Amino acid sequence: MSTFTIFLALIVIVAFLLVVVIMVQNPKGGGLSSSFGGSGGQQMGGVKKTTDFLDKSTWTLATVLLVLILLSNVAIMDSRGVTESRIINENTPAAQQEQPAQTTPAETNTTEDAE
């Protein structure tokens, strides 16, 4: 497995987790925390902490996703540089052998005059 493939798998996993965490939240202040306490909010001890956890996990997953994308970009650039240099080195001798020798117009005129 290449480094880019590993980064790609991690990006997909983090993106899925980010979607799940965002879908659990409710933009109007309800979401998972409202199902525990109803409208009172203070009836259950972990309601405030649930909202804080979801908020922090959203920001953490978004940051991790951004870092993984940047690192995968660096990984793919490193692999392209190595591949290009190998291709150039392998094709250089073959390209030199296939090209016929070029003659200048002055050389062709002198050989026709000599006959």
Phi and psi restraints in degrees (range 20) as a CNS / XPLOR table:
assign (resid 1 and name C) (resid 2 and name N)
       (resid 2 and name CA) (resid 2 and name C) 1.0 -83.2 20.0 2
assign (resid 2 and name N) (resid 2 and name CA)
       (resid 2 and name C) (resid 3 and name N) 1.0 166.5 20.0 2
assign (resid 2 and name C) (resid 3 and name N)
       (resid 3 and name CA) (resid 3 and name C) 1.0 -63.5 20.0 2
assign (resid 3 and name N) (resid 3 and name CA)
       (resid 3 and name C) (resid 4 and name N) 1.0 -39.1 20.0 2
assign (resid 3 and name C) (resid 4 and name N)
       (resid 4 and name CA) (resid 4 and name C) 1.0 -64.3 20.0 2
assign (resid 4 and name N) (resid 4 and name CA)
       (resid 4 and name C) (resid 5 and name N) 1.0 -37.0 20.0 2
assign (resid 4 and name C) (resid 5 and name N)
       (resid 5 and name CA) (resid 5 and name C) 1.0 -64.9 20.0 2
assign (resid 5 and name N) (resid 5 and name CA)
       (resid 5 and name C) (resid 6 and name N) 1.0 -39.4 20.0 2
assign (resid 5 and name C) (resid 6 and name N)
       (resid 6 and name CA) (resid 6 and name C) 1.0 -64.4 20.0 2
assign (resid 6 and name N) (resid 6 and name CA)
       (resid 6 and name C) (resid 7 and name N) 1.0 -45.3 20.0 2
assign (resid 6 and name C) (resid 7 and name N)
       (resid 7 and name CA) (resid 7 and name C) 1.0 -62.4 20.0 2
assign (resid 7 and name N) (resid 7 and name CA)
       (resid 7 and name C) (resid 8 and name N) 1.0 -38.8 20.0 2
assign (resid 7 and name C) (resid 8 and name N)
       (resid 8 and name CA) (resid 8 and name C) 1.0 -64.2 20.0 2
assign (resid 8 and name N) (resid 8 and name CA)
       (resid 8 and name C) (resid 9 and name N) 1.0 -41.6 20.0 2
assign (resid 8 and name C) (resid 9 and name N)
       (resid 9 and name CA) (resid 9 and name C) 1.0 -64.4 20.0 2
assign (resid 9 and name N) (resid 9 and name CA)
       (resid 9 and name C) (resid 10 and name N) 1.0 -41.9 20.0 2
assign (resid 9 and name C) (resid 10 and name N)
       (resid 10 and name CA) (resid 10 and name C) 1.0 -65.0 20.0 2
assign (resid 10 and name N) (resid 10 and name CA)
       (resid 10 and name C) (resid 11 and name N) 1.0 -37.7 20.0 2
assign (resid 10 and name C) (resid 11 and name N)
       (resid 11 and name CA) (resid 11 and name C) 1.0 -63.8 20.0 2
assign (resid 11 and name N) (resid 11 and name CA)
       (resid 11 and name C) (resid 12 and name N) 1.0 -41.8 20.0 2
assign (resid 11 and name C) (resid 12 and name N)
       (resid 12 and name CA) (resid 12 and name C) 1.0 -65.0 20.0 2
assign (resid 12 and name N) (resid 12 and name CA)
       (resid 12 and name C) (resid 13 and name N) 1.0 -42.4 20.0 2
assign (resid 12 and name C) (resid 13 and name N)
       (resid 13 and name CA) (resid 13 and name C) 1.0 -64.0 20.0 2
assign (resid 13 and name N) (resid 13 and name CA)
       (resid 13 and name C) (resid 14 and name N) 1.0 -46.9 20.0 2
assign (resid 13 and name C) (resid 14 and name N)
       (resid 14 and name CA) (resid 14 and name C) 1.0 -65.5 20.0 2
assign (resid 14 and name N) (resid 14 and name CA)
       (resid 14 and name C) (resid 15 and name N) 1.0 -39.0 20.0 2
assign (resid 14 and name C) (resid 15 and name N)
       (resid 15 and name CA) (resid 15 and name C) 1.0 -64.6 20.0 2
assign (resid 15 and name N) (resid 15 and name CA)
       (resid 15 and name C) (resid 16 and name N) 1.0 -39.7 20.0 2
assign (resid 15 and name C) (resid 16 and name N)
       (resid 16 and name CA) (resid 16 and name C) 1.0 -63.9 20.0 2
assign (resid 16 and name N) (resid 16 and name CA)
       (resid 16 and name C) (resid 17 and name N) 1.0 -44.6 20.0 2
assign (resid 16 and name C) (resid 17 and name N)
       (resid 17 and name CA) (resid 17 and name C) 1.0 -62.8 20.0 2
assign (resid 17 and name N) (resid 17 and name CA)
       (resid 17 and name C) (resid 18 and name N) 1.0 -38.3 20.0 2
assign (resid 17 and name C) (resid 18 and name N)
       (resid 18 and name CA) (resid 18 and name C) 1.0 -64.4 20.0 2
assign (resid 18 and name N) (resid 18 and name CA)
       (resid 18 and name C) (resid 19 and name N) 1.0 -40.9 20.0 2
assign (resid 18 and name C) (resid 19 and name N)
       (resid 19 and name CA) (resid 19 and name C) 1.0 -63.6 20.0 2
assign (resid 19 and name N) (resid 19 and name CA)
       (resid 19 and name C) (resid 20 and name N) 1.0 -42.0 20.0 2
assign (resid 19 and name C) (resid 20 and name N)
       (resid 20 and name CA) (resid 20 and name C) 1.0 -63.4 20.0 2
assign (resid 20 and name N) (resid 20 and name CA)
       (resid 20 and name C) (resid 21 and name N) 1.0 -45.2 20.0 2
assign (resid 20 and name C) (resid 21 and name N)
       (resid 21 and name CA) (resid 21 and name C) 1.0 -64.7 20.0 2
assign (resid 21 and name N) (resid 21 and name CA)
       (resid 21 and name C) (resid 22 and name N) 1.0 -39.2 20.0 2
assign (resid 21 and name C) (resid 22 and name N)
       (resid 22 and name CA) (resid 22 and name C) 1.0 -69.4 20.0 2
assign (resid 22 and name N) (resid 22 and name CA)
       (resid 22 and name C) (resid 23 and name N) 1.0 -37.8 20.0 2
assign (resid 22 and name C) (resid 23 and name N)
       (resid 23 and name CA) (resid 23 and name C) 1.0 -68.8 20.0 2
assign (resid 23 and name N) (resid 23 and name CA)
       (resid 23 and name C) (resid 24 and name N) 1.0 -26.9 20.0 2
assign (resid 23 and name C) (resid 24 and name N)
       (resid 24 and name CA) (resid 24 and name C) 1.0 -71.4 20.0 2
assign (resid 24 and name N) (resid 24 and name CA)
       (resid 24 and name C) (resid 25 and name N) 1.0 -31.6 20.0 2
assign (resid 24 and name C) (resid 25 and name N)
       (resid 25 and name CA) (resid 25 and name C) 1.0 -75.8 20.0 2
assign (resid 25 and name N) (resid 25 and name CA)
       (resid 25 and name C) (resid 26 and name N) 1.0 153.7 20.0 2
assign (resid 25 and name C) (resid 26 and name N)
       (resid 26 and name CA) (resid 26 and name C) 1.0 -117.0 20.0 2
assign (resid 26 and name N) (resid 26 and name CA)
       (resid 26 and name C) (resid 27 and name N) 1.0 127.4 20.0 2
assign (resid 26 and name C) (resid 27 and name N)
       (resid 27 and name CA) (resid 27 and name C) 1.0 -66.6 20.0 2
assign (resid 27 and name N) (resid 27 and name CA)
       (resid 27 and name C) (resid 28 and name N) 1.0 -15.5 20.0 2
assign (resid 27 and name C) (resid 28 and name N)
       (resid 28 and name CA) (resid 28 and name C) 1.0 -96.6 20.0 2
assign (resid 28 and name N) (resid 28 and name CA)
       (resid 28 and name C) (resid 29 and name N) 1.0 14.1 20.0 2
assign (resid 28 and name C) (resid 29 and name N)
       (resid 29 and name CA) (resid 29 and name C) 1.0 92.8 20.0 2
assign (resid 29 and name N) (resid 29 and name CA)
       (resid 29 and name C) (resid 30 and name N) 1.0 1.4 20.0 2
assign (resid 29 and name C) (resid 30 and name N)
       (resid 30 and name CA) (resid 30 and name C) 1.0 -89.5 20.0 2
assign (resid 30 and name N) (resid 30 and name CA)
       (resid 30 and name C) (resid 31 and name N) 1.0 -106.6 20.0 2
assign (resid 30 and name C) (resid 31 and name N)
       (resid 31 and name CA) (resid 31 and name C) 1.0 67.0 20.0 2
assign (resid 31 and name N) (resid 31 and name CA)
       (resid 31 and name C) (resid 32 and name N) 1.0 -143.6 20.0 2
assign (resid 31 and name C) (resid 32 and name N)
       (resid 32 and name CA) (resid 32 and name C) 1.0 -67.1 20.0 2
assign (resid 32 and name N) (resid 32 and name CA)
       (resid 32 and name C) (resid 33 and name N) 1.0 -35.3 20.0 2
assign (resid 32 and name C) (resid 33 and name N)
       (resid 33 and name CA) (resid 33 and name C) 1.0 -69.5 20.0 2
assign (resid 33 and name N) (resid 33 and name CA)
       (resid 33 and name C) (resid 34 and name N) 1.0 -30.4 20.0 2
assign (resid 33 and name C) (resid 34 and name N)
       (resid 34 and name CA) (resid 34 and name C) 1.0 -74.2 20.0 2
assign (resid 34 and name N) (resid 34 and name CA)
       (resid 34 and name C) (resid 35 and name N) 1.0 -26.8 20.0 2
assign (resid 34 and name C) (resid 35 and name N)
       (resid 35 and name CA) (resid 35 and name C) 1.0 -72.7 20.0 2
assign (resid 35 and name N) (resid 35 and name CA)
       (resid 35 and name C) (resid 36 and name N) 1.0 -20.4 20.0 2
assign (resid 35 and name C) (resid 36 and name N)
       (resid 36 and name CA) (resid 36 and name C) 1.0 -83.1 20.0 2
assign (resid 36 and name N) (resid 36 and name CA)
       (resid 36 and name C) (resid 37 and name N) 1.0 -41.2 20.0 2
assign (resid 36 and name C) (resid 37 and name N)
       (resid 37 and name CA) (resid 37 and name C) 1.0 -115.9 20.0 2
assign (resid 37 and name N) (resid 37 and name CA)
       (resid 37 and name C) (resid 38 and name N) 1.0 -5.1 20.0 2
assign (resid 37 and name C) (resid 38 and name N)
       (resid 38 and name CA) (resid 38 and name C) 1.0 71.5 20.0 2
assign (resid 38 and name N) (resid 38 and name CA)
       (resid 38 and name C) (resid 39 and name N) 1.0 -143.6 20.0 2
assign (resid 38 and name C) (resid 39 and name N)
       (resid 39 and name CA) (resid 39 and name C) 1.0 -84.7 20.0 2
assign (resid 39 and name N) (resid 39 and name CA)
       (resid 39 and name C) (resid 40 and name N) 1.0 -18.5 20.0 2
assign (resid 39 and name C) (resid 40 and name N)
       (resid 40 and name CA) (resid 40 and name C) 1.0 -69.6 20.0 2
assign (resid 40 and name N) (resid 40 and name CA)
       (resid 40 and name C) (resid 41 and name N) 1.0 -46.2 20.0 2
assign (resid 40 and name C) (resid 41 and name N)
       (resid 41 and name CA) (resid 41 and name C) 1.0 80.0 20.0 2
assign (resid 41 and name N) (resid 41 and name CA)
       (resid 41 and name C) (resid 42 and name N) 1.0 -28.8 20.0 2
assign (resid 41 and name C) (resid 42 and name N)
       (resid 42 and name CA) (resid 42 and name C) 1.0 -100.6 20.0 2
assign (resid 42 and name N) (resid 42 and name CA)
       (resid 42 and name C) (resid 43 and name N) 1.0 0.1 20.0 2
assign (resid 42 and name C) (resid 43 and name N)
       (resid 43 and name CA) (resid 43 and name C) 1.0 -70.2 20.0 2
assign (resid 43 and name N) (resid 43 and name CA)
       (resid 43 and name C) (resid 44 and name N) 1.0 -31.0 20.0 2
assign (resid 43 and name C) (resid 44 and name N)
       (resid 44 and name CA) (resid 44 and name C) 1.0 -115.8 20.0 2
assign (resid 44 and name N) (resid 44 and name CA)
       (resid 44 and name C) (resid 45 and name N) 1.0 140.0 20.0 2
assign (resid 44 and name C) (resid 45 and name N)
       (resid 45 and name CA) (resid 45 and name C) 1.0 -69.0 20.0 2
assign (resid 45 and name N) (resid 45 and name CA)
       (resid 45 and name C) (resid 46 and name N) 1.0 -29.8 20.0 2
assign (resid 45 and name C) (resid 46 and name N)
       (resid 46 and name CA) (resid 46 and name C) 1.0 -95.5 20.0 2
assign (resid 46 and name N) (resid 46 and name CA)
       (resid 46 and name C) (resid 47 and name N) 1.0 10.6 20.0 2
assign (resid 46 and name C) (resid 47 and name N)
       (resid 47 and name CA) (resid 47 and name C) 1.0 -67.1 20.0 2
assign (resid 47 and name N) (resid 47 and name CA)
       (resid 47 and name C) (resid 48 and name N) 1.0 -48.1 20.0 2
assign (resid 47 and name C) (resid 48 and name N)
       (resid 48 and name CA) (resid 48 and name C) 1.0 -64.1 20.0 2
assign (resid 48 and name N) (resid 48 and name CA)
       (resid 48 and name C) (resid 49 and name N) 1.0 -39.1 20.0 2
assign (resid 48 and name C) (resid 49 and name N)
       (resid 49 and name CA) (resid 49 and name C) 1.0 -69.4 20.0 2
assign (resid 49 and name N) (resid 49 and name CA)
       (resid 49 and name C) (resid 50 and name N) 1.0 -31.1 20.0 2
assign (resid 49 and name C) (resid 50 and name N)
       (resid 50 and name CA) (resid 50 and name C) 1.0 -64.8 20.0 2
assign (resid 50 and name N) (resid 50 and name CA)
       (resid 50 and name C) (resid 51 and name N) 1.0 -43.7 20.0 2
assign (resid 50 and name C) (resid 51 and name N)
       (resid 51 and name CA) (resid 51 and name C) 1.0 -64.5 20.0 2
assign (resid 51 and name N) (resid 51 and name CA)
       (resid 51 and name C) (resid 52 and name N) 1.0 -42.6 20.0 2
assign (resid 51 and name C) (resid 52 and name N)
       (resid 52 and name CA) (resid 52 and name C) 1.0 -63.3 20.0 2
assign (resid 52 and name N) (resid 52 and name CA)
       (resid 52 and name C) (resid 53 and name N) 1.0 -40.6 20.0 2
assign (resid 52 and name C) (resid 53 and name N)
       (resid 53 and name CA) (resid 53 and name C) 1.0 -63.8 20.0 2
assign (resid 53 and name N) (resid 53 and name CA)
       (resid 53 and name C) (resid 54 and name N) 1.0 -43.8 20.0 2
assign (resid 53 and name C) (resid 54 and name N)
       (resid 54 and name CA) (resid 54 and name C) 1.0 -66.2 20.0 2
assign (resid 54 and name N) (resid 54 and name CA)
       (resid 54 and name C) (resid 55 and name N) 1.0 -38.3 20.0 2
assign (resid 54 and name C) (resid 55 and name N)
       (resid 55 and name CA) (resid 55 and name C) 1.0 -66.2 20.0 2
assign (resid 55 and name N) (resid 55 and name CA)
       (resid 55 and name C) (resid 56 and name N) 1.0 -46.3 20.0 2
assign (resid 55 and name C) (resid 56 and name N)
       (resid 56 and name CA) (resid 56 and name C) 1.0 -66.7 20.0 2
assign (resid 56 and name N) (resid 56 and name CA)
       (resid 56 and name C) (resid 57 and name N) 1.0 -37.8 20.0 2
assign (resid 56 and name C) (resid 57 and name N)
       (resid 57 and name CA) (resid 57 and name C) 1.0 -69.1 20.0 2
assign (resid 57 and name N) (resid 57 and name CA)
       (resid 57 and name C) (resid 58 and name N) 1.0 -33.0 20.0 2
assign (resid 57 and name C) (resid 58 and name N)
       (resid 58 and name CA) (resid 58 and name C) 1.0 -63.0 20.0 2
assign (resid 58 and name N) (resid 58 and name CA)
       (resid 58 and name C) (resid 59 and name N) 1.0 -48.0 20.0 2
assign (resid 58 and name C) (resid 59 and name N)
       (resid 59 and name CA) (resid 59 and name C) 1.0 -66.7 20.0 2
assign (resid 59 and name N) (resid 59 and name CA)
       (resid 59 and name C) (resid 60 and name N) 1.0 -38.0 20.0 2
assign (resid 59 and name C) (resid 60 and name N)
       (resid 60 and name CA) (resid 60 and name C) 1.0 -66.6 20.0 2
assign (resid 60 and name N) (resid 60 and name CA)
       (resid 60 and name C) (resid 61 and name N) 1.0 -46.1 20.0 2
assign (resid 60 and name C) (resid 61 and name N)
       (resid 61 and name CA) (resid 61 and name C) 1.0 -65.4 20.0 2
assign (resid 61 and name N) (resid 61 and name CA)
       (resid 61 and name C) (resid 62 and name N) 1.0 -36.9 20.0 2
assign (resid 61 and name C) (resid 62 and name N)
       (resid 62 and name CA) (resid 62 and name C) 1.0 -64.9 20.0 2
assign (resid 62 and name N) (resid 62 and name CA)
       (resid 62 and name C) (resid 63 and name N) 1.0 -40.4 20.0 2
assign (resid 62 and name C) (resid 63 and name N)
       (resid 63 and name CA) (resid 63 and name C) 1.0 -66.6 20.0 2
assign (resid 63 and name N) (resid 63 and name CA)
       (resid 63 and name C) (resid 64 and name N) 1.0 -43.7 20.0 2
assign (resid 63 and name C) (resid 64 and name N)
       (resid 64 and name CA) (resid 64 and name C) 1.0 -62.7 20.0 2
assign (resid 64 and name N) (resid 64 and name CA)
       (resid 64 and name C) (resid 65 and name N) 1.0 -40.3 20.0 2
assign (resid 64 and name C) (resid 65 and name N)
       (resid 65 and name CA) (resid 65 and name C) 1.0 -62.1 20.0 2
assign (resid 65 and name N) (resid 65 and name CA)
       (resid 65 and name C) (resid 66 and name N) 1.0 -44.1 20.0 2
assign (resid 65 and name C) (resid 66 and name N)
       (resid 66 and name CA) (resid 66 and name C) 1.0 -62.6 20.0 2
assign (resid 66 and name N) (resid 66 and name CA)
       (resid 66 and name C) (resid 67 and name N) 1.0 -43.9 20.0 2
assign (resid 66 and name C) (resid 67 and name N)
       (resid 67 and name CA) (resid 67 and name C) 1.0 -64.3 20.0 2
assign (resid 67 and name N) (resid 67 and name CA)
       (resid 67 and name C) (resid 68 and name N) 1.0 -42.4 20.0 2
assign (resid 67 and name C) (resid 68 and name N)
       (resid 68 and name CA) (resid 68 and name C) 1.0 -63.4 20.0 2
assign (resid 68 and name N) (resid 68 and name CA)
       (resid 68 and name C) (resid 69 and name N) 1.0 -38.5 20.0 2
assign (resid 68 and name C) (resid 69 and name N)
       (resid 69 and name CA) (resid 69 and name C) 1.0 -65.2 20.0 2
assign (resid 69 and name N) (resid 69 and name CA)
       (resid 69 and name C) (resid 70 and name N) 1.0 -42.8 20.0 2
assign (resid 69 and name C) (resid 70 and name N)
       (resid 70 and name CA) (resid 70 and name C) 1.0 -65.7 20.0 2
assign (resid 70 and name N) (resid 70 and name CA)
       (resid 70 and name C) (resid 71 and name N) 1.0 -41.0 20.0 2
assign (resid 70 and name C) (resid 71 and name N)
       (resid 71 and name CA) (resid 71 and name C) 1.0 -67.2 20.0 2
assign (resid 71 and name N) (resid 71 and name CA)
       (resid 71 and name C) (resid 72 and name N) 1.0 -35.4 20.0 2
assign (resid 71 and name C) (resid 72 and name N)
       (resid 72 and name CA) (resid 72 and name C) 1.0 -67.9 20.0 2
assign (resid 72 and name N) (resid 72 and name CA)
       (resid 72 and name C) (resid 73 and name N) 1.0 -33.0 20.0 2
assign (resid 72 and name C) (resid 73 and name N)
       (resid 73 and name CA) (resid 73 and name C) 1.0 -64.3 20.0 2
assign (resid 73 and name N) (resid 73 and name CA)
       (resid 73 and name C) (resid 74 and name N) 1.0 -41.9 20.0 2
assign (resid 73 and name C) (resid 74 and name N)
       (resid 74 and name CA) (resid 74 and name C) 1.0 -65.3 20.0 2
assign (resid 74 and name N) (resid 74 and name CA)
       (resid 74 and name C) (resid 75 and name N) 1.0 -40.6 20.0 2
assign (resid 74 and name C) (resid 75 and name N)
       (resid 75 and name CA) (resid 75 and name C) 1.0 -64.9 20.0 2
assign (resid 75 and name N) (resid 75 and name CA)
       (resid 75 and name C) (resid 76 and name N) 1.0 -40.2 20.0 2
assign (resid 75 and name C) (resid 76 and name N)
       (resid 76 and name CA) (resid 76 and name C) 1.0 -72.8 20.0 2
assign (resid 76 and name N) (resid 76 and name CA)
       (resid 76 and name C) (resid 77 and name N) 1.0 -32.2 20.0 2
assign (resid 76 and name C) (resid 77 and name N)
       (resid 77 and name CA) (resid 77 and name C) 1.0 -68.5 20.0 2
assign (resid 77 and name N) (resid 77 and name CA)
       (resid 77 and name C) (resid 78 and name N) 1.0 -38.5 20.0 2
assign (resid 77 and name C) (resid 78 and name N)
       (resid 78 and name CA) (resid 78 and name C) 1.0 -65.1 20.0 2
assign (resid 78 and name N) (resid 78 and name CA)
       (resid 78 and name C) (resid 79 and name N) 1.0 -41.1 20.0 2
assign (resid 78 and name C) (resid 79 and name N)
       (resid 79 and name CA) (resid 79 and name C) 1.0 -70.9 20.0 2
assign (resid 79 and name N) (resid 79 and name CA)
       (resid 79 and name C) (resid 80 and name N) 1.0 -34.0 20.0 2
assign (resid 79 and name C) (resid 80 and name N)
       (resid 80 and name CA) (resid 80 and name C) 1.0 -67.1 20.0 2
assign (resid 80 and name N) (resid 80 and name CA)
       (resid 80 and name C) (resid 81 and name N) 1.0 -39.4 20.0 2
assign (resid 80 and name C) (resid 81 and name N)
       (resid 81 and name CA) (resid 81 and name C) 1.0 -62.7 20.0 2
assign (resid 81 and name N) (resid 81 and name CA)
       (resid 81 and name C) (resid 82 and name N) 1.0 -40.2 20.0 2
assign (resid 81 and name C) (resid 82 and name N)
       (resid 82 and name CA) (resid 82 and name C) 1.0 -68.7 20.0 2
assign (resid 82 and name N) (resid 82 and name CA)
       (resid 82 and name C) (resid 83 and name N) 1.0 -42.6 20.0 2
assign (resid 82 and name C) (resid 83 and name N)
       (resid 83 and name CA) (resid 83 and name C) 1.0 -65.2 20.0 2
assign (resid 83 and name N) (resid 83 and name CA)
       (resid 83 and name C) (resid 84 and name N) 1.0 -42.9 20.0 2
assign (resid 83 and name C) (resid 84 and name N)
       (resid 84 and name CA) (resid 84 and name C) 1.0 -64.1 20.0 2
assign (resid 84 and name N) (resid 84 and name CA)
       (resid 84 and name C) (resid 85 and name N) 1.0 -40.2 20.0 2
assign (resid 84 and name C) (resid 85 and name N)
       (resid 85 and name CA) (resid 85 and name C) 1.0 -68.7 20.0 2
assign (resid 85 and name N) (resid 85 and name CA)
       (resid 85 and name C) (resid 86 and name N) 1.0 -34.8 20.0 2
assign (resid 85 and name C) (resid 86 and name N)
       (resid 86 and name CA) (resid 86 and name C) 1.0 -68.6 20.0 2
assign (resid 86 and name N) (resid 86 and name CA)
       (resid 86 and name C) (resid 87 and name N) 1.0 -40.2 20.0 2
assign (resid 86 and name C) (resid 87 and name N)
       (resid 87 and name CA) (resid 87 and name C) 1.0 -65.8 20.0 2
assign (resid 87 and name N) (resid 87 and name CA)
       (resid 87 and name C) (resid 88 and name N) 1.0 -42.6 20.0 2
assign (resid 87 and name C) (resid 88 and name N)
       (resid 88 and name CA) (resid 88 and name C) 1.0 -63.7 20.0 2
assign (resid 88 and name N) (resid 88 and name CA)
       (resid 88 and name C) (resid 89 and name N) 1.0 -43.6 20.0 2
assign (resid 88 and name C) (resid 89 and name N)
       (resid 89 and name CA) (resid 89 and name C) 1.0 -67.0 20.0 2
assign (resid 89 and name N) (resid 89 and name CA)
       (resid 89 and name C) (resid 90 and name N) 1.0 -35.5 20.0 2
assign (resid 89 and name C) (resid 90 and name N)
       (resid 90 and name CA) (resid 90 and name C) 1.0 -74.7 20.0 2
assign (resid 90 and name N) (resid 90 and name CA)
       (resid 90 and name C) (resid 91 and name N) 1.0 -34.5 20.0 2
assign (resid 90 and name C) (resid 91 and name N)
       (resid 91 and name CA) (resid 91 and name C) 1.0 -85.9 20.0 2
assign (resid 91 and name N) (resid 91 and name CA)
       (resid 91 and name C) (resid 92 and name N) 1.0 -16.6 20.0 2
assign (resid 91 and name C) (resid 92 and name N)
       (resid 92 and name CA) (resid 92 and name C) 1.0 -63.5 20.0 2
assign (resid 92 and name N) (resid 92 and name CA)
       (resid 92 and name C) (resid 93 and name N) 1.0 -49.7 20.0 2
assign (resid 92 and name C) (resid 93 and name N)
       (resid 93 and name CA) (resid 93 and name C) 1.0 -65.7 20.0 2
assign (resid 93 and name N) (resid 93 and name CA)
       (resid 93 and name C) (resid 94 and name N) 1.0 -37.0 20.0 2
assign (resid 93 and name C) (resid 94 and name N)
       (resid 94 and name CA) (resid 94 and name C) 1.0 -66.6 20.0 2
assign (resid 94 and name N) (resid 94 and name CA)
       (resid 94 and name C) (resid 95 and name N) 1.0 -38.6 20.0 2
assign (resid 94 and name C) (resid 95 and name N)
       (resid 95 and name CA) (resid 95 and name C) 1.0 -67.6 20.0 2
assign (resid 95 and name N) (resid 95 and name CA)
       (resid 95 and name C) (resid 96 and name N) 1.0 -33.6 20.0 2
assign (resid 95 and name C) (resid 96 and name N)
       (resid 96 and name CA) (resid 96 and name C) 1.0 -72.3 20.0 2
assign (resid 96 and name N) (resid 96 and name CA)
       (resid 96 and name C) (resid 97 and name N) 1.0 -33.9 20.0 2
assign (resid 96 and name C) (resid 97 and name N)
       (resid 97 and name CA) (resid 97 and name C) 1.0 -74.4 20.0 2
assign (resid 97 and name N) (resid 97 and name CA)
       (resid 97 and name C) (resid 98 and name N) 1.0 -33.4 20.0 2
assign (resid 97 and name C) (resid 98 and name N)
       (resid 98 and name CA) (resid 98 and name C) 1.0 -77.6 20.0 2
assign (resid 98 and name N) (resid 98 and name CA)
       (resid 98 and name C) (resid 99 and name N) 1.0 -23.9 20.0 2
assign (resid 98 and name C) (resid 99 and name N)
       (resid 99 and name CA) (resid 99 and name C) 1.0 -79.6 20.0 2
assign (resid 99 and name N) (resid 99 and name CA)
       (resid 99 and name C) (resid 100 and name N) 1.0 129.0 20.0 2
assign (resid 99 and name C) (resid 100 and name N)
       (resid 100 and name CA) (resid 100 and name C) 1.0 -74.4 20.0 2
assign (resid 100 and name N) (resid 100 and name CA)
       (resid 100 and name C) (resid 101 and name N) 1.0 158.0 20.0 2
assign (resid 100 and name C) (resid 101 and name N)
       (resid 101 and name CA) (resid 101 and name C) 1.0 -69.6 20.0 2
assign (resid 101 and name N) (resid 101 and name CA)
       (resid 101 and name C) (resid 102 and name N) 1.0 136.3 20.0 2
assign (resid 101 and name C) (resid 102 and name N)
       (resid 102 and name CA) (resid 102 and name C) 1.0 -93.4 20.0 2
assign (resid 102 and name N) (resid 102 and name CA)
       (resid 102 and name C) (resid 103 and name N) 1.0 137.7 20.0 2
assign (resid 102 and name C) (resid 103 and name N)
       (resid 103 and name CA) (resid 103 and name C) 1.0 -111.3 20.0 2
assign (resid 103 and name N) (resid 103 and name CA)
       (resid 103 and name C) (resid 104 and name N) 1.0 149.6 20.0 2
assign (resid 103 and name C) (resid 104 and name N)
       (resid 104 and name CA) (resid 104 and name C) 1.0 -87.2 20.0 2
assign (resid 104 and name N) (resid 104 and name CA)
       (resid 104 and name C) (resid 105 and name N) 1.0 158.0 20.0 2
assign (resid 104 and name C) (resid 105 and name N)
       (resid 105 and name CA) (resid 105 and name C) 1.0 -60.1 20.0 2
assign (resid 105 and name N) (resid 105 and name CA)
       (resid 105 and name C) (resid 106 and name N) 1.0 -30.4 20.0 2
assign (resid 105 and name C) (resid 106 and name N)
       (resid 106 and name CA) (resid 106 and name C) 1.0 -66.0 20.0 2
assign (resid 106 and name N) (resid 106 and name CA)
       (resid 106 and name C) (resid 107 and name N) 1.0 -36.4 20.0 2
assign (resid 106 and name C) (resid 107 and name N)
       (resid 107 and name CA) (resid 107 and name C) 1.0 -69.7 20.0 2
assign (resid 107 and name N) (resid 107 and name CA)
       (resid 107 and name C) (resid 108 and name N) 1.0 -37.2 20.0 2
assign (resid 107 and name C) (resid 108 and name N)
       (resid 108 and name CA) (resid 108 and name C) 1.0 -69.5 20.0 2
assign (resid 108 and name N) (resid 108 and name CA)
       (resid 108 and name C) (resid 109 and name N) 1.0 -35.1 20.0 2
assign (resid 108 and name C) (resid 109 and name N)
       (resid 109 and name CA) (resid 109 and name C) 1.0 -68.4 20.0 2
assign (resid 109 and name N) (resid 109 and name CA)
       (resid 109 and name C) (resid 110 and name N) 1.0 -37.4 20.0 2
assign (resid 109 and name C) (resid 110 and name N)
       (resid 110 and name CA) (resid 110 and name C) 1.0 -71.2 20.0 2
assign (resid 110 and name N) (resid 110 and name CA)
       (resid 110 and name C) (resid 111 and name N) 1.0 -33.2 20.0 2
assign (resid 110 and name C) (resid 111 and name N)
       (resid 111 and name CA) (resid 111 and name C) 1.0 -74.3 20.0 2
assign (resid 111 and name N) (resid 111 and name CA)
       (resid 111 and name C) (resid 112 and name N) 1.0 -32.8 20.0 2
assign (resid 111 and name C) (resid 112 and name N)
       (resid 112 and name CA) (resid 112 and name C) 1.0 -71.1 20.0 2
assign (resid 112 and name N) (resid 112 and name CA)
       (resid 112 and name C) (resid 113 and name N) 1.0 -35.9 20.0 2
assign (resid 112 and name C) (resid 113 and name N)
       (resid 113 and name CA) (resid 113 and name C) 1.0 -69.3 20.0 2
assign (resid 113 and name N) (resid 113 and name CA)
       (resid 113 and name C) (resid 114 and name N) 1.0 -31.8 20.0 2
assign (resid 113 and name C) (resid 114 and name N)
       (resid 114 and name CA) (resid 114 and name C) 1.0 -72.9 20.0 2
assign (resid 114 and name N) (resid 114 and name CA)
       (resid 114 and name C) (resid 115 and name N) 1.0 -24.4 20.0 2
